[in-house]
Amino acid sequence: MAASVAKTLARIKGTVAEGAYYEAQQMYKTAFHRSKARNQLADALQILQEGAITQLAHGQVTCGVELGMLL
């Protein structure tokens, strides 16, 4: 995983920790689409996977499933 992706995921996890689940959802999707556009498919899938797991772990079923469906 690229350092920039790790930094982005850390920032998004902070947003989740604050309870801003919708904002985190949008951040995960944006990061995914940017990585995909740069043809960094492994990073894009990692973002979705971590996002889905994180959202589901916090009881955000709809958000987690939405990210999972993008996989």
Predicted model as a PDB file, atoms N, CA, C, CB and O in Angstrom, pLDDT in the B-factor column:
MODEL        1                                                                  
ATOM      1  N   MET A   1       0.850  -1.175   0.000  1.00 71.00           N  
ATOM      2  CA  MET A   1       0.000   0.000   0.000  1.00 71.00           C  
ATOM      3  C   MET A   1       0.895   1.237   0.000  1.00 71.00           C  
ATOM      4  CB  MET A   1      -0.967  -0.001   1.225  1.00 71.00           C  
ATOM      5  O   MET A   1       1.883   1.309   0.730  1.00 71.00           O  
ATOM      6  N   ALA A   2       0.536   2.177  -0.811  1.00 80.00           N  
ATOM      7  CA  ALA A   2       1.300   3.422  -0.905  1.00 80.00           C  
ATOM      8  C   ALA A   2       1.162   4.233   0.378  1.00 80.00           C  
ATOM      9  CB  ALA A   2       0.832   4.254  -2.112  1.00 80.00           C  
ATOM     10  O   ALA A   2       0.145   4.154   1.067  1.00 80.00           O  
ATOM     11  N   ALA A   3       2.178   5.001   0.687  1.00 87.00           N  
ATOM     12  CA  ALA A   3       2.167   5.824   1.897  1.00 87.00           C  
ATOM     13  C   ALA A   3       1.009   6.817   1.882  1.00 87.00           C  
ATOM     14  CB  ALA A   3       3.494   6.570   2.045  1.00 87.00           C  
ATOM     15  O   ALA A   3       0.407   7.099   2.918  1.00 87.00           O  
ATOM     16  N   SER A   4       0.706   7.343   0.704  1.00 87.00           N  
ATOM     17  CA  SER A   4      -0.396   8.311   0.614  1.00 87.00           C  
ATOM     18  C   SER A   4      -1.739   7.650   0.925  1.00 87.00           C  
ATOM     19  CB  SER A   4      -0.438   8.947  -0.788  1.00 87.00           C  
ATOM     20  O   SER A   4      -2.623   8.276   1.510  1.00 87.00           O  
ATOM     21  N   VAL A   5      -1.886   6.388   0.535  1.00 89.00           N  
ATOM     22  CA  VAL A   5      -3.127   5.663   0.831  1.00 89.00           C  
ATOM     23  C   VAL A   5      -3.224   5.396   2.325  1.00 89.00           C  
ATOM     24  CB  VAL A   5      -3.193   4.332   0.039  1.00 89.00           C  
ATOM     25  O   VAL A   5      -4.295   5.544   2.913  1.00 89.00           O  
ATOM     26  N   ALA A   6      -2.129   5.007   2.935  1.00 92.00           N  
ATOM     27  CA  ALA A   6      -2.129   4.765   4.375  1.00 92.00           C  
ATOM     28  C   ALA A   6      -2.487   6.041   5.140  1.00 92.00           C  
ATOM     29  CB  ALA A   6      -0.756   4.239   4.830  1.00 92.00           C  
ATOM     30  O   ALA A   6      -3.233   6.001   6.118  1.00 92.00           O  
ATOM     31  N   LYS A   7      -1.951   7.162   4.684  1.00 94.00           N  
ATOM     32  CA  LYS A   7      -2.253   8.448   5.320  1.00 94.00           C  
ATOM     33  C   LYS A   7      -3.729   8.797   5.156  1.00 94.00           C  
ATOM     34  CB  LYS A   7      -1.375   9.564   4.727  1.00 94.00           C  
ATOM     35  O   LYS A   7      -4.365   9.275   6.095  1.00 94.00           O  
ATOM     36  N   THR A   8      -4.269   8.562   3.970  1.00 94.00           N  
ATOM     37  CA  THR A   8      -5.687   8.829   3.713  1.00 94.00           C  
ATOM     38  C   THR A   8      -6.567   7.957   4.595  1.00 94.00           C  
ATOM     39  CB  THR A   8      -6.023   8.592   2.232  1.00 94.00           C  
ATOM     40  O   THR A   8      -7.533   8.442   5.185  1.00 94.00           O  
ATOM     41  N   LEU A   9      -6.237   6.664   4.689  1.00 94.00           N  
ATOM     42  CA  LEU A   9      -7.032   5.756   5.516  1.00 94.00           C  
ATOM     43  C   LEU A   9      -6.979   6.156   6.987  1.00 94.00           C  
ATOM     44  CB  LEU A   9      -6.542   4.317   5.348  1.00 94.00           C  
ATOM     45  O   LEU A   9      -7.983   6.057   7.692  1.00 94.00           O  
ATOM     46  N   ALA A  10      -5.830   6.602   7.450  1.00 95.00           N  
ATOM     47  CA  ALA A  10      -5.713   7.050   8.840  1.00 95.00           C  
ATOM     48  C   ALA A  10      -6.599   8.268   9.094  1.00 95.00           C  
ATOM     49  CB  ALA A  10      -4.249   7.381   9.178  1.00 95.00           C  
ATOM     50  O   ALA A  10      -7.243   8.365  10.138  1.00 95.00           O  
ATOM     51  N   ARG A  11      -6.629   9.197   8.136  1.00 96.00           N  
ATOM     52  CA  ARG A  11      -7.460  10.389   8.259  1.00 96.00           C  
ATOM     53  C   ARG A  11      -8.946  10.007   8.277  1.00 96.00           C  
ATOM     54  CB  ARG A  11      -7.169  11.370   7.103  1.00 96.00           C  
ATOM     55  O   ARG A  11      -9.726  10.564   9.049  1.00 96.00           O  
ATOM     56  N   ILE A  12      -9.327   9.056   7.424  1.00 96.00           N  
ATOM     57  CA  ILE A  12     -10.725   8.635   7.376  1.00 96.00           C  
ATOM     58  C   ILE A  12     -11.107   7.911   8.669  1.00 96.00           C  
ATOM     59  CB  ILE A  12     -10.974   7.724   6.154  1.00 96.00           C  
ATOM     60  O   ILE A  12     -12.215   8.091   9.176  1.00 96.00           O  
ATOM     61  N   LYS A  13     -10.210   7.107   9.196  1.00 94.00           N  
ATOM     62  CA  LYS A  13     -10.510   6.412  10.454  1.00 94.00           C  
ATOM     63  C   LYS A  13     -10.722   7.409  11.593  1.00 94.00           C  
ATOM     64  CB  LYS A  13      -9.375   5.434  10.813  1.00 94.00           C  
ATOM     65  O   LYS A  13     -11.518   7.161  12.498  1.00 94.00           O  
ATOM     66  N   GLY A  14     -10.012   8.530  11.548  1.00 95.00           N  
ATOM     67  CA  GLY A  14     -10.240   9.590  12.530  1.00 95.00           C  
ATOM     68  C   GLY A  14     -11.638  10.168  12.400  1.00 95.00           C  
ATOM     69  O   GLY A  14     -12.284  10.484  13.399  1.00 95.00           O  
ATOM     70  N   THR A  15     -12.098  10.305  11.171  1.00 96.00           N  
ATOM     71  CA  THR A  15     -13.453  10.804  10.928  1.00 96.00           C  
ATOM     72  C   THR A  15     -14.482   9.820  11.469  1.00 96.00           C  
ATOM     73  CB  THR A  15     -13.684  11.047   9.420  1.00 96.00           C  
ATOM     74  O   THR A  15     -15.481  10.227  12.063  1.00 96.00           O  
ATOM     75  N   VAL A  16     -14.243   8.534  11.268  1.00 96.00           N  
ATOM     76  CA  VAL A  16     -15.142   7.504  11.798  1.00 96.00           C  
ATOM     77  C   VAL A  16     -15.147   7.554  13.319  1.00 96.00           C  
ATOM     78  CB  VAL A  16     -14.722   6.095  11.307  1.00 96.00           C  
ATOM     79  O   VAL A  16     -16.204   7.451  13.941  1.00 96.00           O  
ATOM     80  N   ALA A  17     -13.977   7.711  13.921  1.00 95.00           N  
ATOM     81  CA  ALA A  17     -13.876   7.760  15.380  1.00 95.00           C  
ATOM     82  C   ALA A  17     -14.664   8.931  15.962  1.00 95.00           C  
ATOM     83  CB  ALA A  17     -12.414   7.859  15.802  1.00 95.00           C  
ATOM     84  O   ALA A  17     -15.144   8.863  17.093  1.00 95.00           O  
ATOM     85  N   GLU A  18     -14.793  10.006  15.182  1.00 96.00           N  
ATOM     86  CA  GLU A  18     -15.582  11.162  15.620  1.00 96.00           C  
ATOM     87  C   GLU A  18     -17.079  10.921  15.459  1.00 96.00           C  
ATOM     88  CB  GLU A  18     -15.174  12.404  14.837  1.00 96.00           C  
ATOM     89  O   GLU A  18     -17.890  11.726  15.917  1.00 96.00           O  
ATOM     90  N   GLY A  19     -17.445   9.825  14.816  1.00 95.00           N  
ATOM     91  CA  GLY A  19     -18.853   9.508  14.614  1.00 95.00           C  
ATOM     92  C   GLY A  19     -19.443  10.117  13.355  1.00 95.00           C  
ATOM     93  O   GLY A  19     -20.660  10.098  13.175  1.00 95.00           O  
ATOM     94  N   ALA A  20     -18.607  10.655  12.486  1.00 96.00           N  
ATOM     95  CA  ALA A  20     -19.074  11.264  11.242  1.00 96.00           C  
ATOM     96  C   ALA A  20     -19.052  10.197  10.143  1.00 96.00           C  
ATOM     97  CB  ALA A  20     -18.187  12.502  10.847  1.00 96.00           C  
ATOM     98  O   ALA A  20     -18.206  10.222   9.248  1.00 96.00           O  
ATOM     99  N   TYR A  21     -20.002   9.260  10.233  1.00 96.00           N  
ATOM    100  CA  TYR A  21     -19.994   8.098   9.354  1.00 96.00           C  
ATOM    101  C   TYR A  21     -20.287   8.444   7.896  1.00 96.00           C  
ATOM    102  CB  TYR A  21     -20.997   7.094   9.841  1.00 96.00           C  
ATOM    103  O   TYR A  21     -19.655   7.895   6.994  1.00 96.00           O  
ATOM    104  N   TYR A  22     -21.217   9.328   7.661  1.00 95.00           N  
ATOM    105  CA  TYR A  22     -21.544   9.694   6.279  1.00 95.00           C  
ATOM    106  C   TYR A  22     -20.353  10.376   5.607  1.00 95.00           C  
ATOM    107  CB  TYR A  22     -22.779  10.621   6.242  1.00 95.00           C  
ATOM    108  O   TYR A  22     -20.030  10.088   4.455  1.00 95.00           O  
ATOM    109  N   GLU A  23     -19.714  11.271   6.330  1.00 97.00           N  
ATOM    110  CA  GLU A  23     -18.548  11.958   5.783  1.00 97.00           C  
ATOM    111  C   GLU A  23     -17.439  10.958   5.472  1.00 97.00           C  
ATOM    112  CB  GLU A  23     -18.043  13.029   6.764  1.00 97.00           C  
ATOM    113  O   GLU A  23     -16.776  11.052   4.438  1.00 97.00           O  
ATOM    114  N   ALA A  24     -17.244  10.002   6.375  1.00 97.00           N  
ATOM    115  CA  ALA A  24     -16.232   8.968   6.153  1.00 97.00           C  
ATOM    116  C   ALA A  24     -16.587   8.137   4.926  1.00 97.00           C  
ATOM    117  CB  ALA A  24     -16.096   8.060   7.394  1.00 97.00           C  
ATOM    118  O   ALA A  24     -15.710   7.785   4.138  1.00 97.00           O  
ATOM    119  N   GLN A  25     -17.857   7.827   4.764  1.00 96.00           N  
ATOM    120  CA  GLN A  25     -18.313   7.060   3.608  1.00 96.00           C  
ATOM    121  C   GLN A  25     -17.938   7.774   2.311  1.00 96.00           C  
ATOM    122  CB  GLN A  25     -19.835   6.836   3.675  1.00 96.00           C  
ATOM    123  O   GLN A  25     -17.428   7.158   1.374  1.00 96.00           O  
ATOM    124  N   GLN A  26     -18.194   9.064   2.272  1.00 97.00           N  
ATOM    125  CA  GLN A  26     -17.876   9.846   1.080  1.00 97.00           C  
ATOM    126  C   GLN A  26     -16.365   9.905   0.851  1.00 97.00           C  
ATOM    127  CB  GLN A  26     -18.449  11.264   1.204  1.00 97.00           C  
ATOM    128  O   GLN A  26     -15.906   9.876  -0.291  1.00 97.00           O  
ATOM    129  N   MET A  27     -15.603   9.987   1.925  1.00 97.00           N  
ATOM    130  CA  MET A  27     -14.145  10.022   1.804  1.00 97.00           C  
ATOM    131  C   MET A  27     -13.611   8.695   1.265  1.00 97.00           C  
ATOM    132  CB  MET A  27     -13.502  10.339   3.164  1.00 97.00           C  
ATOM    133  O   MET A  27     -12.712   8.681   0.425  1.00 97.00           O  
ATOM    134  N   TYR A  28     -14.166   7.576   1.751  1.00 97.00           N  
ATOM    135  CA  TYR A  28     -13.753   6.263   1.244  1.00 97.00           C  
ATOM    136  C   TYR A  28     -14.037   6.153  -0.246  1.00 97.00           C  
ATOM    137  CB  TYR A  28     -14.472   5.133   2.006  1.00 97.00           C  
ATOM    138  O   TYR A  28     -13.188   5.704  -1.016  1.00 97.00           O  
ATOM    139  N   LYS A  29     -15.230   6.564  -0.648  1.00 97.00           N  
ATOM    140  CA  LYS A  29     -15.604   6.464  -2.056  1.00 97.00           C  
ATOM    141  C   LYS A  29     -14.736   7.361  -2.934  1.00 97.00           C  
ATOM    142  CB  LYS A  29     -17.073   6.826  -2.235  1.00 97.00           C  
ATOM    143  O   LYS A  29     -14.327   6.959  -4.023  1.00 97.00           O  
ATOM    144  N   THR A  30     -14.458   8.561  -2.468  1.00 96.00           N  
ATOM    145  CA  THR A  30     -13.610   9.473  -3.232  1.00 96.00           C  
ATOM    146  C   THR A  30     -12.203   8.902  -3.388  1.00 96.00           C  
ATOM    147  CB  THR A  30     -13.551  10.850  -2.552  1.00 96.00           C  
ATOM    148  O   THR A  30     -11.640   8.918  -4.483  1.00 96.00           O  
ATOM    149  N   ALA A  31     -11.638   8.401  -2.297  1.00 96.00           N  
ATOM    150  CA  ALA A  31     -10.292   7.819  -2.345  1.00 96.00           C  
ATOM    151  C   ALA A  31     -10.265   6.606  -3.272  1.00 96.00           C  
ATOM    152  CB  ALA A  31      -9.822   7.417  -0.928  1.00 96.00           C  
ATOM    153  O   ALA A  31      -9.304   6.410  -4.016  1.00 96.00           O  
ATOM    154  N   PHE A  32     -11.312   5.802  -3.228  1.00 97.00           N  
ATOM    155  CA  PHE A  32     -11.407   4.643  -4.119  1.00 97.00           C  
ATOM    156  C   PHE A  32     -11.404   5.071  -5.573  1.00 97.00           C  
ATOM    157  CB  PHE A  32     -12.667   3.835  -3.817  1.00 97.00           C  
ATOM    158  O   PHE A  32     -10.623   4.555  -6.373  1.00 97.00           O  
ATOM    159  N   HIS A  33     -12.270   6.009  -5.921  1.00 96.00           N  
ATOM    160  CA  HIS A  33     -12.379   6.434  -7.313  1.00 96.00           C  
ATOM    161  C   HIS A  33     -11.093   7.103  -7.812  1.00 96.00           C  
ATOM    162  CB  HIS A  33     -13.555   7.389  -7.474  1.00 96.00           C  
ATOM    163  O   HIS A  33     -10.723   6.944  -8.975  1.00 96.00           O  
ATOM    164  N   ARG A  34     -10.427   7.834  -6.955  1.00 95.00           N  
ATOM    165  CA  ARG A  34      -9.157   8.454  -7.357  1.00 95.00           C  
ATOM    166  C   ARG A  34      -8.090   7.403  -7.625  1.00 95.00           C  
ATOM    167  CB  ARG A  34      -8.669   9.426  -6.279  1.00 95.00           C  
ATOM    168  O   ARG A  34      -7.362   7.489  -8.613  1.00 95.00           O  
ATOM    169  N   SER A  35      -7.998   6.412  -6.747  1.00 95.00           N  
ATOM    170  CA  SER A  35      -7.017   5.342  -6.950  1.00 95.00           C  
ATOM    171  C   SER A  35      -7.339   4.550  -8.208  1.00 95.00           C  
ATOM    172  CB  SER A  35      -6.976   4.405  -5.732  1.00 95.00           C  
ATOM    173  O   SER A  35      -6.442   4.195  -8.972  1.00 95.00           O  
ATOM    174  N   LYS A  36      -8.600   4.279  -8.417  1.00 95.00           N  
ATOM    175  CA  LYS A  36      -9.022   3.537  -9.608  1.00 95.00           C  
ATOM    176  C   LYS A  36      -8.696   4.321 -10.878  1.00 95.00           C  
ATOM    177  CB  LYS A  36     -10.530   3.230  -9.546  1.00 95.00           C  
ATOM    178  O   LYS A  36      -8.242   3.739 -11.863  1.00 95.00           O  
ATOM    179  N   ALA A  37      -8.923   5.624 -10.865  1.00 97.00           N  
ATOM    180  CA  ALA A  37      -8.634   6.455 -12.036  1.00 97.00           C  
ATOM    181  C   ALA A  37      -7.141   6.476 -12.353  1.00 97.00           C  
ATOM    182  CB  ALA A  37      -9.137   7.882 -11.811  1.00 97.00           C  
ATOM    183  O   ALA A  37      -6.751   6.609 -13.513  1.00 97.00           O  
ATOM    184  N   ARG A  38      -6.307   6.345 -11.319  1.00 94.00           N  
ATOM    185  CA  ARG A  38      -4.853   6.311 -11.519  1.00 94.00           C  
ATOM    186  C   ARG A  38      -4.367   4.897 -11.822  1.00 94.00           C  
ATOM    187  CB  ARG A  38      -4.132   6.857 -10.279  1.00 94.00           C  
ATOM    188  O   ARG A  38      -3.165   4.644 -11.909  1.00 94.00           O  
ATOM    189  N   ASN A  39      -5.326   3.976 -11.982  1.00 96.00           N  
ATOM    190  CA  ASN A  39      -5.029   2.579 -12.279  1.00 96.00           C  
ATOM    191  C   ASN A  39      -4.250   1.896 -11.156  1.00 96.00           C  
ATOM    192  CB  ASN A  39      -4.249   2.484 -13.572  1.00 96.00           C  
ATOM    193  O   ASN A  39      -3.465   0.981 -11.402  1.00 96.00           O  
ATOM    194  N   GLN A  40      -4.472   2.346  -9.932  1.00 94.00           N  
ATOM    195  CA  GLN A  40      -3.870   1.736  -8.741  1.00 94.00           C  
ATOM    196  C   GLN A  40      -4.932   0.835  -8.115  1.00 94.00           C  
ATOM    197  CB  GLN A  40      -3.356   2.833  -7.708  1.00 94.00           C  
ATOM    198  O   GLN A  40      -5.485   1.131  -7.056  1.00 94.00           O  
ATOM    199  N   LEU A  41      -5.198  -0.273  -8.803  1.00 95.00           N  
ATOM    200  CA  LEU A  41      -6.332  -1.114  -8.448  1.00 95.00           C  
ATOM    201  C   LEU A  41      -6.167  -1.811  -7.100  1.00 95.00           C  
ATOM    202  CB  LEU A  41      -6.550  -2.140  -9.516  1.00 95.00           C  
ATOM    203  O   LEU A  41      -7.144  -1.966  -6.366  1.00 95.00           O  
ATOM    204  N   ALA A  42      -4.964  -2.227  -6.766  1.00 94.00           N  
ATOM    205  CA  ALA A  42      -4.744  -2.878  -5.474  1.00 94.00           C  
ATOM    206  C   ALA A  42      -5.050  -1.901  -4.337  1.00 94.00           C  
ATOM    207  CB  ALA A  42      -3.287  -3.400  -5.364  1.00 94.00           C  
ATOM    208  O   ALA A  42      -5.679  -2.277  -3.348  1.00 94.00           O  
ATOM    209  N   ASP A  43      -4.610  -0.655  -4.476  1.00 95.00           N  
ATOM    210  CA  ASP A  43      -4.898   0.362  -3.457  1.00 95.00           C  
ATOM    211  C   ASP A  43      -6.394   0.656  -3.399  1.00 95.00           C  
ATOM    212  CB  ASP A  43      -4.111   1.659  -3.746  1.00 95.00           C  
ATOM    213  O   ASP A  43      -6.959   0.814  -2.317  1.00 95.00           O  
ATOM    214  N   ALA A  44      -7.030   0.727  -4.557  1.00 95.00           N  
ATOM    215  CA  ALA A  44      -8.458   1.016  -4.603  1.00 95.00           C  
ATOM    216  C   ALA A  44      -9.249  -0.067  -3.872  1.00 95.00           C  
ATOM    217  CB  ALA A  44      -8.934   1.135  -6.059  1.00 95.00           C  
ATOM    218  O   ALA A  44     -10.164   0.238  -3.107  1.00 95.00           O  
ATOM    219  N   LEU A  45      -8.895  -1.330  -4.108  1.00 95.00           N  
ATOM    220  CA  LEU A  45      -9.601  -2.425  -3.439  1.00 95.00           C  
ATOM    221  C   LEU A  45      -9.313  -2.442  -1.944  1.00 95.00           C  
ATOM    222  CB  LEU A  45      -9.210  -3.765  -4.059  1.00 95.00           C  
ATOM    223  O   LEU A  45     -10.195  -2.759  -1.146  1.00 95.00           O  
ATOM    224  N   GLN A  46      -8.090  -2.104  -1.561  1.00 95.00           N  
ATOM    225  CA  GLN A  46      -7.737  -2.044  -0.137  1.00 95.00           C  
ATOM    226  C   GLN A  46      -8.562  -0.979   0.578  1.00 95.00           C  
ATOM    227  CB  GLN A  46      -6.230  -1.754   0.037  1.00 95.00           C  
ATOM    228  O   GLN A  46      -9.017  -1.189   1.703  1.00 95.00           O  
ATOM    229  N   ILE A  47      -8.753   0.160  -0.075  1.00 96.00           N  
ATOM    230  CA  ILE A  47      -9.552   1.238   0.504  1.00 96.00           C  
ATOM    231  C   ILE A  47     -10.977   0.772   0.740  1.00 96.00           C  
ATOM    232  CB  ILE A  47      -9.541   2.474  -0.408  1.00 96.00           C  
ATOM    233  O   ILE A  47     -11.542   0.992   1.812  1.00 96.00           O  
ATOM    234  N   LEU A  48     -11.561   0.123  -0.271  1.00 96.00           N  
ATOM    235  CA  LEU A  48     -12.936  -0.365  -0.118  1.00 96.00           C  
ATOM    236  C   LEU A  48     -13.041  -1.414   0.974  1.00 96.00           C  
ATOM    237  CB  LEU A  48     -13.443  -0.942  -1.433  1.00 96.00           C  
ATOM    238  O   LEU A  48     -13.967  -1.382   1.785  1.00 96.00           O  
ATOM    239  N   GLN A  49     -12.098  -2.340   1.000  1.00 96.00           N  
ATOM    240  CA  GLN A  49     -12.139  -3.406   1.997  1.00 96.00           C  
ATOM    241  C   GLN A  49     -12.041  -2.841   3.409  1.00 96.00           C  
ATOM    242  CB  GLN A  49     -11.010  -4.407   1.752  1.00 96.00           C  
ATOM    243  O   GLN A  49     -12.837  -3.195   4.279  1.00 96.00           O  
ATOM    244  N   GLU A  50     -11.079  -1.976   3.636  1.00 95.00           N  
ATOM    245  CA  GLU A  50     -10.931  -1.389   4.971  1.00 95.00           C  
ATOM    246  C   GLU A  50     -12.127  -0.529   5.330  1.00 95.00           C  
ATOM    247  CB  GLU A  50      -9.655  -0.559   5.051  1.00 95.00           C  
ATOM    248  O   GLU A  50     -12.566  -0.515   6.479  1.00 95.00           O  
ATOM    249  N   GLY A  51     -12.653   0.188   4.347  1.00 96.00           N  
ATOM    250  CA  GLY A  51     -13.822   1.021   4.595  1.00 96.00           C  
ATOM    251  C   GLY A  51     -15.025   0.200   4.987  1.00 96.00           C  
ATOM    252  O   GLY A  51     -15.721   0.536   5.945  1.00 96.00           O  
ATOM    253  N   ALA A  52     -15.283  -0.878   4.256  1.00 97.00           N  
ATOM    254  CA  ALA A  52     -16.430  -1.733   4.566  1.00 97.00           C  
ATOM    255  C   ALA A  52     -16.286  -2.354   5.952  1.00 97.00           C  
ATOM    256  CB  ALA A  52     -16.581  -2.836   3.506  1.00 97.00           C  
ATOM    257  O   ALA A  52     -17.239  -2.369   6.731  1.00 97.00           O  
ATOM    258  N   ILE A  53     -15.113  -2.858   6.253  1.00 96.00           N  
ATOM    259  CA  ILE A  53     -14.886  -3.493   7.566  1.00 96.00           C  
ATOM    260  C   ILE A  53     -15.047  -2.475   8.686  1.00 96.00           C  
ATOM    261  CB  ILE A  53     -13.477  -4.133   7.632  1.00 96.00           C  
ATOM    262  O   ILE A  53     -15.678  -2.760   9.704  1.00 96.00           O  
ATOM    263  N   THR A  54     -14.482  -1.295   8.501  1.00 96.00           N  
ATOM    264  CA  THR A  54     -14.561  -0.257   9.534  1.00 96.00           C  
ATOM    265  C   THR A  54     -16.006   0.183   9.768  1.00 96.00           C  
ATOM    266  CB  THR A  54     -13.701   0.953   9.140  1.00 96.00           C  
ATOM    267  O   THR A  54     -16.450   0.288  10.911  1.00 96.00           O  
ATOM    268  N   GLN A  55     -16.733   0.438   8.684  1.00 96.00           N  
ATOM    269  CA  GLN A  55     -18.120   0.875   8.828  1.00 96.00           C  
ATOM    270  C   GLN A  55     -18.970  -0.210   9.491  1.00 96.00           C  
ATOM    271  CB  GLN A  55     -18.709   1.247   7.457  1.00 96.00           C  
ATOM    272  O   GLN A  55     -19.771   0.089  10.377  1.00 96.00           O  
ATOM    273  N   LEU A  56     -18.805  -1.453   9.075  1.00 97.00           N  
ATOM    274  CA  LEU A  56     -19.574  -2.541   9.679  1.00 97.00           C  
ATOM    275  C   LEU A  56     -19.219  -2.721  11.158  1.00 97.00           C  
ATOM    276  CB  LEU A  56     -19.329  -3.849   8.917  1.00 97.00           C  
ATOM    277  O   LEU A  56     -20.095  -3.003  11.976  1.00 97.00           O  
ATOM    278  N   ALA A  57     -17.954  -2.560  11.497  1.00 96.00           N  
ATOM    279  CA  ALA A  57     -17.524  -2.687  12.894  1.00 96.00           C  
ATOM    280  C   ALA A  57     -18.157  -1.620  13.785  1.00 96.00           C  
ATOM    281  CB  ALA A  57     -16.005  -2.597  12.986  1.00 96.00           C  
ATOM    282  O   ALA A  57     -18.284  -1.812  14.994  1.00 96.00           O  
ATOM    283  N   HIS A  58     -18.551  -0.501  13.186  1.00 96.00           N  
ATOM    284  CA  HIS A  58     -19.188   0.572  13.947  1.00 96.00           C  
ATOM    285  C   HIS A  58     -20.707   0.547  13.805  1.00 96.00           C  
ATOM    286  CB  HIS A  58     -18.652   1.922  13.496  1.00 96.00           C  
ATOM    287  O   HIS A  58     -21.381   1.517  14.153  1.00 96.00           O  
ATOM    288  N   GLY A  59     -21.243  -0.554  13.298  1.00 96.00           N  
ATOM    289  CA  GLY A  59     -22.684  -0.709  13.206  1.00 96.00           C  
ATOM    290  C   GLY A  59     -23.325   0.021  12.046  1.00 96.00           C  
ATOM    291  O   GLY A  59     -24.548   0.155  12.006  1.00 96.00           O  
ATOM    292  N   GLN A  60     -22.535   0.492  11.108  1.00 96.00           N  
ATOM    293  CA  GLN A  60     -23.046   1.225   9.948  1.00 96.00           C  
ATOM    294  C   GLN A  60     -23.239   0.251   8.786  1.00 96.00           C  
ATOM    295  CB  GLN A  60     -22.077   2.383   9.546  1.00 96.00           C  
ATOM    296  O   GLN A  60     -22.448   0.208   7.844  1.00 96.00           O  
ATOM    297  N   VAL A  61     -24.319  -0.530   8.885  1.00 96.00           N  
ATOM    298  CA  VAL A  61     -24.548  -1.625   7.945  1.00 96.00           C  
ATOM    299  C   VAL A  61     -24.717  -1.111   6.515  1.00 96.00           C  
ATOM    300  CB  VAL A  61     -25.781  -2.427   8.361  1.00 96.00           C  
ATOM    301  O   VAL A  61     -24.079  -1.626   5.597  1.00 96.00           O  
ATOM    302  N   THR A  62     -25.556  -0.120   6.319  1.00 95.00           N  
ATOM    303  CA  THR A  62     -25.800   0.381   4.972  1.00 95.00           C  
ATOM    304  C   THR A  62     -24.509   0.898   4.337  1.00 95.00           C  
ATOM    305  CB  THR A  62     -26.857   1.489   4.999  1.00 95.00           C  
ATOM    306  O   THR A  62     -24.219   0.604   3.177  1.00 95.00           O  
ATOM    307  N   CYS A  63     -23.748   1.660   5.094  1.00 95.00           N  
ATOM    308  CA  CYS A  63     -22.486   2.195   4.577  1.00 95.00           C  
ATOM    309  C   CYS A  63     -21.509   1.070   4.245  1.00 95.00           C  
ATOM    310  CB  CYS A  63     -21.855   3.158   5.594  1.00 95.00           C  
ATOM    311  O   CYS A  63     -20.870   1.082   3.192  1.00 95.00           O  
ATOM    312  N   GLY A  64     -21.400   0.107   5.144  1.00 95.00           N  
ATOM    313  CA  GLY A  64     -20.488  -1.007   4.931  1.00 95.00           C  
ATOM    314  C   GLY A  64     -20.866  -1.843   3.726  1.00 95.00           C  
ATOM    315  O   GLY A  64     -20.004  -2.238   2.940  1.00 95.00           O  
ATOM    316  N   VAL A  65     -22.147  -2.110   3.579  1.00 96.00           N  
ATOM    317  CA  VAL A  65     -22.615  -2.900   2.446  1.00 96.00           C  
ATOM    318  C   VAL A  65     -22.410  -2.138   1.140  1.00 96.00           C  
ATOM    319  CB  VAL A  65     -24.095  -3.269   2.622  1.00 96.00           C  
ATOM    320  O   VAL A  65     -22.021  -2.731   0.134  1.00 96.00           O  
ATOM    321  N   GLU A  66     -22.664  -0.847   1.145  1.00 95.00           N  
ATOM    322  CA  GLU A  66     -22.470  -0.041  -0.064  1.00 95.00           C  
ATOM    323  C   GLU A  66     -21.021  -0.098  -0.534  1.00 95.00           C  
ATOM    324  CB  GLU A  66     -22.884   1.414   0.189  1.00 95.00           C  
ATOM    325  O   GLU A  66     -20.759  -0.243  -1.728  1.00 95.00           O  
ATOM    326  N   LEU A  67     -20.084   0.018   0.400  1.00 96.00           N  
ATOM    327  CA  LEU A  67     -18.672  -0.077   0.036  1.00 96.00           C  
ATOM    328  C   LEU A  67     -18.338  -1.484  -0.430  1.00 96.00           C  
ATOM    329  CB  LEU A  67     -17.777   0.317   1.221  1.00 96.00           C  
ATOM    330  O   LEU A  67     -17.586  -1.670  -1.387  1.00 96.00           O  
ATOM    331  N   GLY A  68     -18.896  -2.462   0.244  1.00 94.00           N  
ATOM    332  CA  GLY A  68     -18.646  -3.863  -0.147  1.00 94.00           C  
ATOM    333  C   GLY A  68     -19.154  -4.169  -1.545  1.00 94.00           C  
ATOM    334  O   GLY A  68     -18.536  -4.945  -2.275  1.00 94.00           O  
ATOM    335  N   MET A  69     -20.256  -3.578  -1.919  1.00 95.00           N  
ATOM    336  CA  MET A  69     -20.810  -3.822  -3.247  1.00 95.00           C  
ATOM    337  C   MET A  69     -19.941  -3.235  -4.350  1.00 95.00           C  
ATOM    338  CB  MET A  69     -22.205  -3.249  -3.338  1.00 95.00           C  
ATOM    339  O   MET A  69     -19.997  -3.694  -5.490  1.00 95.00           O  
ATOM    340  N   LEU A  70     -19.144  -2.231  -4.026  1.00 93.00           N  
ATOM    341  CA  LEU A  70     -18.216  -1.666  -5.005  1.00 93.00           C  
ATOM    342  C   LEU A  70     -17.028  -2.596  -5.274  1.00 93.00           C  
ATOM    343  CB  LEU A  70     -17.712  -0.310  -4.522  1.00 93.00           C  
ATOM    344  O   LEU A  70     -16.346  -2.479  -6.293  1.00 93.00           O  
ATOM    345  N   LEU A  71     -16.799  -3.522  -4.338  1.00 88.00           N  
ATOM    346  CA  LEU A  71     -15.724  -4.487  -4.554  1.00 88.00           C  
ATOM    347  C   LEU A  71     -16.122  -5.353  -5.716  1.00 88.00           C  
ATOM    348  CB  LEU A  71     -15.442  -5.346  -3.282  1.00 88.00           C  
ATOM    349  O   LEU A  71     -15.375  -6.253  -6.100  1.00 88.00           O  
TER     350      LEU A  71                                                      
ENDMDL                                                                          
END                                                                             
